């Protein structure tokens, strides 16, 4: 092997000496941020979802009673996204008529959805990349372990100990990724449910607007 190739390999082994610890600390840092975002999104979306469930119950009652005029009562609920949307829609209906009512709901959904999905991209990124970061740390650890083993010529127990330490990075990577993926899927399901409730309220408001127009 020529000198340049040998120097490159030496540099890789030098990187491996610190790379294993760096990846471990990186995974610990990602786990802290991931846990913080999971807790923040959990409490935020649970609150929004509870209000959305209440609105869904009201919508079911309106449909069962076939009393579209009760849609106006939904606008009094300022705590829910649906109530705010209905409030904007009814104001538009009163001032400008039914034209553009559907666009009001669509615009409102486009504004609110990114707020509901805030930090979910981070969880998706952690869930998909943390195992690879852990694997990289394991590769660094194995490289460093074999270099030390070659220099020190230890017994079999030392070989196994060095490899087992290297595998810690992969285990931590999976431990960080799995909760992030589970949380991401759970929160996405919550967001879809909230948006579905908003769509049902939109359709109900459109039906209400048509009935008022006929009247």
Secondary structure as GFF3:
##gff-version 3
##sequence-region A 1 215
A	DSSP	alpha_helix	3	65	.	.	.	ID=ss1
A	DSSP	three_ten_helix	68	70	.	.	.	ID=ss2
A	DSSP	alpha_helix	71	74	.	.	.	ID=ss3
A	DSSP	alpha_helix	81	96	.	.	.	ID=ss4
A	DSSP	alpha_helix	101	116	.	.	.	ID=ss5
A	DSSP	alpha_helix	120	152	.	.	.	ID=ss6
A	DSSP	alpha_helix	156	214	.	.	.	ID=ss7
###
